[in-house]
Amino acid sequence: MLFDGTNLDKWTENKAYIINDEGYIWVYPNAKFGGNLYTKEEYSDFIYRFDFKLTPGANNGVGIRAPLEGDAAYEAMEIQVLDNDADVYKDLKPYQYHGSIYGVVTAKRGYLKPLGEWNSEEIYVKGNRVKVTLNGTVIVDADIAEASKNGTLDGKEHPGLKRTSGHLGFLGHGTEVFFKDIRVKKLK
């Protein structure tokens, strides 16, 4: 259990993430950018499960195998957490929608619950395999080495795809998101 509603002891300190009265992690919306919260421990292969609730225009991400410095979308892998239907995101590229491995792999769409409802997500990472399951439906099942062998979808360098371990994180973008029931299982 990485977060049980009572404390953030297993996480690095970041004032953009607080525990609200209901026992959820609340991403404080006024903490524009720099709103990243990382686990103290590093992980290599794992199953990461959490519940999240989006607000209108919400934008966050899950950092996978992340260093504590740099832009995790490139220096690690970022799994998008996003209100796809917000007007502000009407011009997104397919690799930017919820559940996508940012810039690298496009997720299947249509499985987010309506705004204000809790969603459950599982991210399975073993070697180069990344699988994202949203509300019981697999929306990404990819080999990141295969997906990037001829370059990434966004045409940018993603050195983080070669990382074999790092921190897990929530990558804030100055919008309000809620998280709860966060747990991880290391795989051998």
Backbone as JSON Lines, residues from 0, in Angstrom:
{"i":0,"aa":"M","n":[0.86,-1.18,0.0],"ca":[0.0,0.0,0.0],"c":[0.9,1.24,0.0]}
{"i":1,"aa":"L","n":[0.76,2.06,-1.03],"ca":[1.53,3.3,-1.1],"c":[0.77,4.49,-0.52]}
{"i":2,"aa":"F","n":[-0.56,4.39,-0.52],"ca":[-1.37,5.45,0.08],"c":[-2.68,4.85,0.54]}
{"i":3,"aa":"D","n":[-2.93,4.96,1.86],"ca":[-4.15,4.39,2.44],"c":[-5.11,5.46,2.95]}
{"i":4,"aa":"G","n":[-4.84,6.71,2.61],"ca":[-5.73,7.79,3.03],"c":[-5.29,8.5,4.29]}
{"i":5,"aa":"T","n":[-4.17,8.07,4.89],"ca":[-3.78,8.68,6.16],"c":[-2.5,9.5,6.1]}
{"i":6,"aa":"N","n":[-1.53,9.11,5.24],"ca":[-0.27,9.85,5.21],"c":[0.44,9.65,3.87]}
{"i":7,"aa":"L","n":[1.45,10.47,3.64],"ca":[2.25,10.39,2.42],"c":[3.68,9.99,2.75]}
{"i":8,"aa":"D","n":[3.85,9.14,3.75],"ca":[5.17,8.75,4.22],"c":[6.02,8.03,3.17]}
{"i":9,"aa":"K","n":[5.4,7.4,2.21],"ca":[6.15,6.64,1.2],"c":[6.45,7.49,-0.04]}
{"i":10,"aa":"W","n":[6.2,8.78,0.06],"ca":[6.34,9.7,-1.06],"c":[7.29,10.85,-0.7]}
{"i":11,"aa":"T","n":[7.92,11.42,-1.73],"ca":[8.73,12.62,-1.52],"c":[7.78,13.78,-1.21]}
{"i":12,"aa":"E","n":[8.28,14.79,-0.56],"ca":[7.42,15.91,-0.18],"c":[7.13,16.8,-1.38]}
{"i":13,"aa":"N","n":[5.86,17.2,-1.51],"ca":[5.46,18.17,-2.52],"c":[4.16,18.81,-2.04]}
{"i":14,"aa":"K","n":[4.21,20.11,-1.83],"ca":[3.06,20.82,-1.27],"c":[1.87,20.91,-2.24]}
{"i":15,"aa":"A","n":[2.05,20.49,-3.49],"ca":[0.95,20.49,-4.45],"c":[0.01,19.3,-4.22]}
{"i":16,"aa":"Y","n":[0.44,18.33,-3.41],"ca":[-0.35,17.13,-3.15],"c":[-0.65,17.09,-1.66]}
{"i":17,"aa":"I","n":[-1.93,17.18,-1.31],"ca":[-2.32,17.15,0.09],"c":[-3.39,16.08,0.28]}
{"i":18,"aa":"I","n":[-3.58,15.68,1.53],"ca":[-4.65,14.73,1.84],"c":[-5.86,15.56,2.26]}
{"i":19,"aa":"N","n":[-6.97,15.38,1.55],"ca":[-8.16,16.16,1.89],"c":[-8.93,15.49,3.03]}
{"i":20,"aa":"D","n":[-10.03,16.11,3.42],"ca":[-10.82,15.61,4.55],"c":[-11.42,14.23,4.32]}
{"i":21,"aa":"E","n":[-11.6,13.83,3.05],"ca":[-12.16,12.52,2.74],"c":[-11.09,11.43,2.7]}
{"i":22,"aa":"G","n":[-9.8,11.81,2.86],"ca":[-8.73,10.82,2.83],"c":[-8.22,10.51,1.44]}
{"i":23,"aa":"Y","n":[-8.41,11.44,0.51],"ca":[-7.91,11.28,-0.86],"c":[-6.72,12.21,-1.06]}
{"i":24,"aa":"I","n":[-5.83,11.85,-1.97],"ca":[-4.8,12.8,-2.37],"c":[-5.47,13.8,-3.29]}
{"i":25,"aa":"W","n":[-5.33,15.06,-2.95],"ca":[-5.89,16.15,-3.74],"c":[-4.72,16.87,-4.39]}
{"i":26,"aa":"V","n":[-4.71,16.92,-5.72],"ca":[-3.69,17.68,-6.42],"c":[-4.15,19.13,-6.4]}
{"i":27,"aa":"Y","n":[-3.41,19.95,-5.66],"ca":[-3.77,21.34,-5.46],"c":[-3.61,22.09,-6.78]}
{"i":28,"aa":"P","n":[-4.71,22.61,-7.34],"ca":[-4.67,23.15,-8.7],"c":[-3.83,24.41,-8.88]}
{"i":29,"aa":"N","n":[-3.55,25.15,-7.83],"ca":[-2.78,26.38,-7.99],"c":[-1.28,26.13,-8.03]}
{"i":30,"aa":"A","n":[-0.85,24.9,-7.86],"ca":[0.57,24.57,-7.92],"c":[0.93,24.27,-9.37]}
{"i":31,"aa":"K","n":[0.91,25.29,-10.2],"ca":[1.1,25.12,-11.65],"c":[2.48,24.56,-11.94]}
{"i":32,"aa":"F","n":[2.52,23.48,-12.67],"ca":[3.74,22.78,-13.04],"c":[4.59,22.54,-11.79]}
{"i":33,"aa":"G","n":[5.65,21.8,-11.89],"ca":[6.42,21.45,-10.71],"c":[5.59,20.64,-9.73]}
{"i":34,"aa":"G","n":[4.42,20.18,-10.16],"ca":[3.54,19.46,-9.27],"c":[3.74,17.96,-9.37]}
{"i":35,"aa":"N","n":[4.97,17.51,-9.2],"ca":[5.24,16.07,-9.29],"c":[5.43,15.49,-7.91]}
{"i":36,"aa":"L","n":[4.83,14.34,-7.69],"ca":[4.95,13.62,-6.42],"c":[5.52,12.24,-6.74]}
{"i":37,"aa":"Y","n":[6.67,11.91,-6.14],"ca":[7.35,10.65,-6.44],"c":[7.43,9.75,-5.21]}
{"i":38,"aa":"T","n":[7.42,8.44,-5.47],"ca":[7.66,7.49,-4.39],"c":[9.11,7.64,-3.94]}
{"i":39,"aa":"K","n":[9.35,7.36,-2.67],"ca":[10.73,7.37,-2.16],"c":[11.5,6.18,-2.72]}
{"i":40,"aa":"E","n":[10.8,5.07,-2.88],"ca":[11.43,3.83,-3.36],"c":[11.4,3.77,-4.89]}
{"i":41,"aa":"E","n":[12.36,3.06,-5.46],"ca":[12.39,2.84,-6.91],"c":[11.82,1.45,-7.23]}
{"i":42,"aa":"Y","n":[11.29,1.34,-8.44],"ca":[10.68,0.1,-8.89],"c":[11.17,-0.22,-10.3]}
{"i":43,"aa":"S","n":[11.26,-1.5,-10.61],"ca":[11.69,-1.95,-11.92],"c":[10.5,-2.57,-12.66]}
{"i":44,"aa":"D","n":[10.12,-3.78,-12.31],"ca":[8.95,-4.45,-12.87],"c":[7.89,-4.51,-11.78]}
{"i":45,"aa":"F","n":[6.64,-4.17,-12.13],"ca":[5.62,-4.01,-11.08],"c":[4.22,-4.0,-11.67]}
{"i":46,"aa":"I","n":[3.25,-4.1,-10.76],"ca":[1.84,-3.82,-11.06],"c":[1.45,-2.67,-10.15]}
{"i":47,"aa":"Y","n":[1.0,-1.58,-10.73],"ca":[0.65,-0.35,-10.01],"c":[-0.84,-0.12,-10.16]}
{"i":48,"aa":"R","n":[-1.55,-0.03,-9.05],"ca":[-3.01,0.16,-9.1],"c":[-3.39,1.39,-8.29]}
{"i":49,"aa":"F","n":[-4.36,2.13,-8.82],"ca":[-4.84,3.32,-8.12],"c":[-6.21,3.69,-8.67]}
{"i":50,"aa":"D","n":[-6.93,4.48,-7.9],"ca":[-8.2,5.03,-8.34],"c":[-8.01,6.53,-8.49]}
{"i":51,"aa":"F","n":[-8.7,7.12,-9.46],"ca":[-8.58,8.56,-9.67],"c":[-9.93,9.14,-10.09]}
{"i":52,"aa":"K","n":[-10.09,10.42,-9.81],"ca":[-11.3,11.14,-10.19],"c":[-10.86,12.43,-10.87]}
{"i":53,"aa":"L","n":[-11.38,12.63,-12.07],"ca":[-11.04,13.82,-12.85],"c":[-12.04,14.94,-12.6]}
{"i":54,"aa":"T","n":[-11.57,16.16,-12.78],"ca":[-12.41,17.35,-12.77],"c":[-12.35,17.93,-14.18]}
{"i":55,"aa":"P","n":[-13.22,18.88,-14.54],"ca":[-13.19,19.43,-15.9],"c":[-11.8,19.98,-16.26]}
{"i":56,"aa":"G","n":[-11.27,19.52,-17.39],"ca":[-9.97,19.98,-17.86],"c":[-8.78,19.38,-17.15]}
{"i":57,"aa":"A","n":[-8.99,18.35,-16.34],"ca":[-7.92,17.75,-15.55],"c":[-6.81,17.19,-16.44]}
{"i":58,"aa":"N","n":[-5.57,17.39,-16.0],"ca":[-4.4,16.9,-16.71],"c":[-3.35,16.52,-15.68]}
{"i":59,"aa":"N","n":[-2.96,15.25,-15.67],"ca":[-1.94,14.73,-14.77],"c":[-1.29,13.59,-15.54]}
{"i":60,"aa":"G","n":[-0.43,12.87,-14.9],"ca":[0.18,11.72,-15.55],"c":[0.79,10.83,-14.5]}
{"i":61,"aa":"V","n":[1.13,9.62,-14.9],"ca":[1.82,8.69,-14.02],"c":[3.22,8.51,-14.57]}
{"i":62,"aa":"G","n":[4.2,8.86,-13.76],"ca":[5.59,8.67,-14.14],"c":[6.01,7.24,-13.83]}
{"i":63,"aa":"I","n":[6.64,6.59,-14.79],"ca":[7.08,5.21,-14.66],"c":[8.6,5.16,-14.79]}
{"i":64,"aa":"R","n":[9.26,4.5,-13.82],"ca":[10.72,4.37,-13.82],"c":[11.39,5.74,-13.93]}
{"i":65,"aa":"A","n":[10.89,6.67,-13.17],"ca":[11.3,8.07,-13.3],"c":[12.49,8.43,-12.41]}
{"i":66,"aa":"P","n":[13.37,9.31,-12.92],"ca":[14.36,9.93,-12.06],"c":[13.65,11.05,-11.28]}
{"i":67,"aa":"L","n":[14.28,11.59,-10.28],"ca":[13.65,12.67,-9.51],"c":[13.81,14.03,-10.19]}
{"i":68,"aa":"E","n":[14.62,14.11,-11.22],"ca":[14.86,15.37,-11.93],"c":[14.51,15.2,-13.4]}
{"i":69,"aa":"G","n":[14.26,16.32,-14.07],"ca":[14.0,16.3,-15.5],"c":[12.52,16.11,-15.8]}
{"i":70,"aa":"D","n":[12.18,16.16,-17.08],"ca":[10.81,16.0,-17.55],"c":[10.5,14.52,-17.69]}
{"i":71,"aa":"A","n":[9.66,14.01,-16.8],"ca":[9.38,12.58,-16.75],"c":[8.73,12.05,-18.03]}
{"i":72,"aa":"A","n":[8.09,12.92,-18.83],"ca":[7.5,12.46,-20.09],"c":[8.58,11.95,-21.04]}
{"i":73,"aa":"Y","n":[9.81,12.41,-20.85],"ca":[10.92,12.02,-21.73],"c":[12.01,11.26,-20.98]}
{"i":74,"aa":"E","n":[12.32,11.69,-19.76],"ca":[13.39,11.05,-18.97],"c":[12.92,9.76,-18.33]}
{"i":75,"aa":"A","n":[11.62,9.51,-18.37],"ca":[11.01,8.26,-17.89],"c":[9.95,7.91,-18.93]}
{"i":76,"aa":"M","n":[8.82,7.4,-18.48],"ca":[7.64,7.22,-19.33],"c":[6.49,7.88,-18.59]}
{"i":77,"aa":"E","n":[5.62,8.56,-19.32],"ca":[4.44,9.15,-18.71],"c":[3.19,8.5,-19.28]}
{"i":78,"aa":"I","n":[2.38,7.95,-18.4],"ca":[1.07,7.43,-18.77],"c":[0.08,8.55,-18.5]}
{"i":79,"aa":"Q","n":[-0.61,9.0,-19.54],"ca":[-1.49,10.15,-19.43],"c":[-2.67,9.9,-18.48]}
{"i":80,"aa":"V","n":[-3.01,10.93,-17.69],"ca":[-4.23,10.98,-16.88],"c":[-4.9,12.29,-17.29]}
{"i":81,"aa":"L","n":[-6.02,12.19,-18.03],"ca":[-6.51,13.38,-18.72],"c":[-8.01,13.35,-18.96]}
{"i":82,"aa":"D","n":[-8.64,14.51,-18.84],"ca":[-10.02,14.7,-19.26],"c":[-10.01,14.92,-20.77]}
{"i":83,"aa":"N","n":[-10.05,13.82,-21.53],"ca":[-9.95,13.88,-22.99],"c":[-10.95,14.81,-23.65]}
{"i":84,"aa":"D","n":[-12.12,14.96,-23.05],"ca":[-13.22,15.68,-23.7],"c":[-13.25,17.17,-23.41]}
{"i":85,"aa":"A","n":[-12.33,17.67,-22.61],"ca":[-12.3,19.1,-22.32],"c":[-11.99,19.88,-23.59]}
{"i":86,"aa":"D","n":[-12.64,21.01,-23.76],"ca":[-12.48,21.82,-24.96],"c":[-11.02,22.25,-25.15]}
{"i":87,"aa":"V","n":[-10.33,22.49,-24.05],"ca":[-8.93,22.93,-24.12],"c":[-8.04,21.88,-24.79]}
{"i":88,"aa":"Y","n":[-8.47,20.61,-24.8],"ca":[-7.68,19.53,-25.39],"c":[-8.23,19.06,-26.74]}
{"i":89,"aa":"K","n":[-9.03,19.87,-27.41],"ca":[-9.67,19.44,-28.66],"c":[-8.68,19.14,-29.78]}
{"i":90,"aa":"D","n":[-7.45,19.65,-29.69],"ca":[-6.46,19.42,-30.75],"c":[-5.37,18.44,-30.36]}
{"i":91,"aa":"L","n":[-5.66,17.55,-29.42],"ca":[-4.66,16.58,-28.99],"c":[-4.3,15.61,-30.11]}
{"i":92,"aa":"K","n":[-3.06,15.14,-30.05],"ca":[-2.62,14.05,-30.92],"c":[-3.08,12.74,-30.27]}
{"i":93,"aa":"P","n":[-3.26,11.68,-31.03],"ca":[-3.73,10.41,-30.46],"c":[-2.85,9.89,-29.3]}
{"i":94,"aa":"Y","n":[-1.55,10.13,-29.34],"ca":[-0.65,9.66,-28.28],"c":[-0.69,10.52,-27.02]}
{"i":95,"aa":"Q","n":[-1.61,11.49,-26.97],"ca":[-1.74,12.34,-25.79],"c":[-2.99,12.04,-24.97]}
{"i":96,"aa":"Y","n":[-3.86,11.17,-25.45],"ca":[-5.09,10.9,-24.72],"c":[-4.86,10.01,-23.49]}
{"i":97,"aa":"H","n":[-5.85,9.99,-22.62],"ca":[-5.75,9.24,-21.36],"c":[-5.26,7.81,-21.61]}
{"i":98,"aa":"G","n":[-4.29,7.4,-20.78],"ca":[-3.77,6.04,-20.82],"c":[-2.64,5.84,-21.79]}
{"i":99,"aa":"S","n":[-2.45,6.78,-22.72],"ca":[-1.36,6.65,-23.69],"c":[-0.01,6.78,-23.0]}
{"i":100,"aa":"I","n":[1.0,6.11,-23.57],"ca":[2.38,6.35,-23.15],"c":[2.79,7.57,-23.94]}
{"i":101,"aa":"Y","n":[2.89,8.7,-23.26],"ca":[3.02,10.0,-23.9],"c":[4.08,10.0,-25.01]}
{"i":102,"aa":"G","n":[3.64,10.34,-26.21],"ca":[4.53,10.47,-27.34],"c":[4.95,9.17,-27.99]}
{"i":103,"aa":"V","n":[4.55,8.03,-27.41],"ca":[5.09,6.74,-27.85],"c":[4.01,5.75,-28.29]}
{"i":104,"aa":"V","n":[2.98,5.55,-27.48],"ca":[1.94,4.55,-27.75],"c":[0.57,5.17,-27.51]}
{"i":105,"aa":"T","n":[-0.34,4.97,-28.45],"ca":[-1.7,5.49,-28.36],"c":[-2.6,4.51,-27.61]}
{"i":106,"aa":"A","n":[-3.4,5.05,-26.69],"ca":[-4.35,4.21,-25.94],"c":[-5.7,4.17,-26.64]}
{"i":107,"aa":"K","n":[-6.44,3.07,-26.41],"ca":[-7.82,2.98,-26.87],"c":[-8.64,3.99,-26.06]}
{"i":108,"aa":"R","n":[-9.61,4.6,-26.72],"ca":[-10.43,5.62,-26.06],"c":[-11.83,5.1,-25.76]}
{"i":109,"aa":"G","n":[-12.52,5.83,-24.87],"ca":[-13.92,5.53,-24.6],"c":[-14.17,4.77,-23.32]}
{"i":110,"aa":"Y","n":[-13.18,4.64,-22.45],"ca":[-13.35,3.82,-21.24],"c":[-13.28,4.61,-19.94]}
{"i":111,"aa":"L","n":[-13.11,5.93,-20.03],"ca":[-13.17,6.77,-18.83],"c":[-14.61,6.9,-18.37]}
{"i":112,"aa":"K","n":[-14.81,6.92,-17.06],"ca":[-16.14,7.18,-16.53],"c":[-16.41,8.68,-16.61]}
{"i":113,"aa":"P","n":[-17.67,9.09,-16.49],"ca":[-17.99,10.52,-16.55],"c":[-17.25,11.3,-15.46]}
{"i":114,"aa":"L","n":[-16.97,12.58,-15.74],"ca":[-16.3,13.44,-14.77],"c":[-16.98,13.35,-13.41]}
{"i":115,"aa":"G","n":[-16.19,13.34,-12.36],"ca":[-16.72,13.27,-11.0],"c":[-16.9,11.87,-10.48]}
{"i":116,"aa":"E","n":[-16.77,10.85,-11.35],"ca":[-16.84,9.45,-10.91],"c":[-15.43,8.89,-10.79]}
{"i":117,"aa":"W","n":[-15.27,7.92,-9.89],"ca":[-13.97,7.28,-9.69],"c":[-13.69,6.27,-10.8]}
{"i":118,"aa":"N","n":[-12.47,6.3,-11.28],"ca":[-11.94,5.35,-12.26],"c":[-10.89,4.49,-11.57]}
{"i":119,"aa":"S","n":[-10.74,3.25,-12.01],"ca":[-9.69,2.36,-11.51],"c":[-8.72,2.06,-12.65]}
{"i":120,"aa":"E","n":[-7.43,2.17,-12.33],"ca":[-6.43,1.92,-13.36],"c":[-5.36,0.99,-12.81]}
{"i":121,"aa":"E","n":[-4.86,0.14,-13.7],"ca":[-3.75,-0.75,-13.38],"c":[-2.71,-0.57,-14.48]}
{"i":122,"aa":"I","n":[-1.46,-0.39,-14.05],"ca":[-0.35,-0.29,-14.99],"c":[0.61,-1.44,-14.67]}
{"i":123,"aa":"Y","n":[0.78,-2.32,-15.65],"ca":[1.64,-3.49,-15.53],"c":[2.89,-3.2,-16.34]}
{"i":124,"aa":"V","n":[4.06,-3.31,-15.69],"ca":[5.33,-3.06,-16.38],"c":[6.26,-4.23,-16.08]}
{"i":125,"aa":"K","n":[6.71,-4.91,-17.14],"ca":[7.68,-6.0,-16.99],"c":[8.6,-5.94,-18.2]}
{"i":126,"aa":"G","n":[9.88,-5.63,-17.94],"ca":[10.82,-5.46,-19.04],"c":[10.35,-4.34,-19.95]}
{"i":127,"aa":"N","n":[10.19,-4.65,-21.24],"ca":[9.72,-3.65,-22.21],"c":[8.2,-3.64,-22.37]}
{"i":128,"aa":"R","n":[7.5,-4.55,-21.7],"ca":[6.05,-4.65,-21.82],"c":[5.37,-3.67,-20.87]}
{"i":129,"aa":"V","n":[4.46,-2.86,-21.41],"ca":[3.64,-1.94,-20.62],"c":[2.19,-2.2,-20.99]}
{"i":130,"aa":"K","n":[1.38,-2.49,-19.97],"ca":[-0.05,-2.73,-20.19],"c":[-0.84,-1.83,-19.25]}
{"i":131,"aa":"V","n":[-1.78,-1.1,-19.8],"ca":[-2.62,-0.19,-19.02],"c":[-4.06,-0.7,-19.11]}
{"i":132,"aa":"T","n":[-4.66,-0.93,-17.95],"ca":[-6.05,-1.38,-17.88],"c":[-6.85,-0.3,-17.16]}
{"i":133,"aa":"L","n":[-7.89,0.19,-17.82],"ca":[-8.74,1.24,-17.28],"c":[-10.15,0.7,-17.09]}
{"i":134,"aa":"N","n":[-10.6,0.7,-15.85],"ca":[-11.96,0.24,-15.54],"c":[-12.25,-1.13,-16.14]}
{"i":135,"aa":"G","n":[-11.24,-2.02,-16.08],"ca":[-11.41,-3.39,-16.5],"c":[-11.13,-3.66,-17.97]}
{"i":136,"aa":"T","n":[-10.8,-2.63,-18.75],"ca":[-10.51,-2.8,-20.18],"c":[-9.06,-2.46,-20.46]}
{"i":137,"aa":"V","n":[-8.36,-3.34,-21.17],"ca":[-6.97,-3.07,-21.55],"c":[-6.99,-2.02,-22.65]}
{"i":138,"aa":"I","n":[-6.37,-0.85,-22.37],"ca":[-6.34,0.24,-23.36],"c":[-4.96,0.42,-23.99]}
{"i":139,"aa":"V","n":[-3.94,-0.17,-23.38],"ca":[-2.58,-0.19,-23.95],"c":[-1.98,-1.55,-23.62]}
{"i":140,"aa":"D","n":[-1.38,-2.19,-24.6],"ca":[-0.6,-3.41,-24.39],"c":[0.52,-3.33,-25.41]}
{"i":141,"aa":"A","n":[1.69,-2.87,-24.96],"ca":[2.75,-2.54,-25.91],"c":[4.12,-3.01,-25.45]}
{"i":142,"aa":"D","n":[4.96,-3.26,-26.41],"ca":[6.39,-3.47,-26.19],"c":[7.03,-2.13,-26.56]}
{"i":143,"aa":"I","n":[7.56,-1.41,-25.56],"ca":[8.06,-0.06,-25.83],"c":[9.28,-0.04,-26.74]}
{"i":144,"aa":"A","n":[10.08,-1.1,-26.71],"ca":[11.24,-1.17,-27.62],"c":[10.74,-1.3,-29.06]}
{"i":145,"aa":"E","n":[9.75,-2.15,-29.25],"ca":[9.18,-2.34,-30.59],"c":[8.46,-1.07,-31.06]}
{"i":146,"aa":"A","n":[7.72,-0.43,-30.15],"ca":[6.95,0.76,-30.5],"c":[7.84,1.94,-30.89]}
{"i":147,"aa":"S","n":[9.07,1.96,-30.4],"ca":[9.95,3.11,-30.66],"c":[11.14,2.78,-31.56]}
{"i":148,"aa":"K","n":[11.18,1.57,-32.12],"ca":[12.37,1.16,-32.88],"c":[12.59,2.01,-34.14]}
{"i":149,"aa":"N","n":[11.53,2.54,-34.72],"ca":[11.66,3.41,-35.9],"c":[11.38,4.86,-35.54]}
{"i":150,"aa":"G","n":[11.59,5.21,-34.27],"ca":[11.29,6.56,-33.79],"c":[9.96,6.57,-33.06]}
{"i":151,"aa":"T","n":[9.76,7.6,-32.26],"ca":[8.53,7.72,-31.47],"c":[7.46,8.44,-32.29]}
{"i":152,"aa":"L","n":[6.21,8.33,-31.85],"ca":[5.1,8.97,-32.55],"c":[5.23,10.48,-32.57]}
{"i":153,"aa":"D","n":[5.78,11.06,-31.5],"ca":[5.93,12.51,-31.46],"c":[7.25,12.99,-32.08]}
{"i":154,"aa":"G","n":[8.08,12.05,-32.56],"ca":[9.33,12.4,-33.21],"c":[10.41,12.94,-32.28]}
{"i":155,"aa":"K","n":[10.21,12.79,-30.98],"ca":[11.17,13.32,-30.01],"c":[11.95,12.18,-29.37]}
{"i":156,"aa":"E","n":[13.08,12.54,-28.77],"ca":[13.89,11.57,-28.04],"c":[13.19,11.25,-26.72]}
{"i":157,"aa":"H","n":[13.14,9.99,-26.37],"ca":[12.57,9.53,-25.1],"c":[13.59,8.59,-24.45]}
{"i":158,"aa":"P","n":[14.69,9.15,-23.89],"ca":[15.7,8.29,-23.28],"c":[15.16,7.45,-22.13]}
{"i":159,"aa":"G","n":[14.07,7.89,-21.51],"ca":[13.49,7.15,-20.4],"c":[12.95,5.79,-20.78]}
{"i":160,"aa":"L","n":[12.71,5.55,-22.07],"ca":[12.24,4.24,-22.5],"c":[13.26,3.15,-22.23]}
{"i":161,"aa":"K","n":[14.51,3.55,-22.09],"ca":[15.58,2.57,-21.84],"c":[15.86,2.36,-20.36]}
{"i":162,"aa":"R","n":[15.22,3.15,-19.51],"ca":[15.43,2.99,-18.06],"c":[14.81,1.66,-17.6]}
{"i":163,"aa":"T","n":[15.5,0.99,-16.68],"ca":[14.99,-0.29,-16.18],"c":[14.45,-0.18,-14.77]}
{"i":164,"aa":"S","n":[14.63,0.96,-14.12],"ca":[14.04,1.18,-12.8],"c":[13.96,2.67,-12.54]}
{"i":165,"aa":"G","n":[13.21,3.01,-11.52],"ca":[13.05,4.41,-11.15],"c":[11.84,4.55,-10.24]}
{"i":166,"aa":"H","n":[11.52,5.79,-9.95],"ca":[10.41,6.1,-9.06],"c":[9.08,6.07,-9.81]}
{"i":167,"aa":"L","n":[8.0,5.85,-9.08],"ca":[6.65,6.05,-9.6],"c":[6.25,7.46,-9.21]}
{"i":168,"aa":"G","n":[5.47,8.11,-10.02],"ca":[5.08,9.46,-9.68],"c":[3.78,9.88,-10.29]}
{"i":169,"aa":"F","n":[3.2,10.94,-9.7],"ca":[2.07,11.63,-10.3],"c":[2.62,12.95,-10.81]}
{"i":170,"aa":"L","n":[2.33,13.26,-12.06],"ca":[2.93,14.39,-12.75],"c":[1.87,15.45,-12.99]}
{"i":171,"aa":"G","n":[1.84,16.43,-12.11],"ca":[0.81,17.46,-12.16],"c":[1.04,18.51,-13.22]}
{"i":172,"aa":"H","n":[-0.06,19.04,-13.74],"ca":[0.0,20.09,-14.75],"c":[-0.91,21.26,-14.35]}
{"i":173,"aa":"G","n":[-1.03,21.51,-13.05],"ca":[-1.77,22.66,-12.57],"c":[-3.27,22.52,-12.61]}
{"i":174,"aa":"T","n":[-3.78,21.28,-12.59],"ca":[-5.22,21.07,-12.57],"c":[-5.58,20.14,-11.41]}
{"i":175,"aa":"E","n":[-6.84,20.15,-11.04],"ca":[-7.32,19.39,-9.89],"c":[-7.65,17.95,-10.27]}
{"i":176,"aa":"V","n":[-7.03,17.01,-9.55],"ca":[-7.27,15.58,-9.72],"c":[-7.25,14.96,-8.33]}
{"i":177,"aa":"F","n":[-7.99,13.87,-8.13],"ca":[-8.01,13.16,-6.86],"c":[-7.51,11.73,-7.07]}
{"i":178,"aa":"F","n":[-6.74,11.22,-6.1],"ca":[-6.24,9.84,-6.14],"c":[-6.53,9.16,-4.82]}
{"i":179,"aa":"K","n":[-6.75,7.84,-4.86],"ca":[-6.94,7.06,-3.64],"c":[-6.55,5.61,-3.92]}
{"i":180,"aa":"D","n":[-6.48,4.82,-2.85],"ca":[-6.21,3.38,-2.92],"c":[-5.03,3.06,-3.84]}
{"i":181,"aa":"I","n":[-3.89,3.64,-3.53],"ca":[-2.69,3.5,-4.38],"c":[-1.85,2.36,-3.83]}
{"i":182,"aa":"R","n":[-1.56,1.38,-4.7],"ca":[-0.78,0.22,-4.26],"c":[0.11,-0.27,-5.4]}
{"i":183,"aa":"V","n":[1.17,-0.95,-5.01],"ca":[2.11,-1.46,-5.99],"c":[2.54,-2.85,-5.55]}
{"i":184,"aa":"K","n":[2.79,-3.71,-6.53],"ca":[3.33,-5.04,-6.27],"c":[4.55,-5.22,-7.14]}
{"i":185,"aa":"K","n":[5.69,-5.48,-6.53],"ca":[6.91,-5.73,-7.3],"c":[6.82,-7.1,-7.95]}
{"i":186,"aa":"L","n":[7.29,-7.17,-9.18],"ca":[7.36,-8.46,-9.89],"c":[8.8,-8.91,-9.93]}
{"i":187,"aa":"K","n":[9.03,-10.22,-9.89],"ca":[10.39,-10.74,-9.89],"c":[10.94,-10.81,-11.29]}
